[in-house]
């Protein structure tokens, strides 16, 4: 599984804009599989870091998160693998010195 946009294109966008958003980067089917897996994971209240303090403030943030680093579900493993390879390619293209990624999904609660 690869990102729908090559790392070289992403790197140029990041250099030009400072960020890059790729909708449906790994395809609709993968997104749906990942969503189903994440729905079954335990989630926790998202927090805001202020210096060394962590707090939950619904005025600033109203999502819950699930950390995916230890999940062994099939779609989650594929997603981590694809993102790790993308990180390596972007690190090389942009001359970064990254050595790892953390993976989380956020669910935004609408009122």
Secondary structure by P-SEA (a helix, b strand, c coil): ccccccaaaaaaaaaacccccccccccaaaaaaaaaaaaacccccbbbbcccbbbbbcccccbbbbbccccccaaaaaaaaaaaaaaaaaaaaacccccbbbbbbbbbbcc
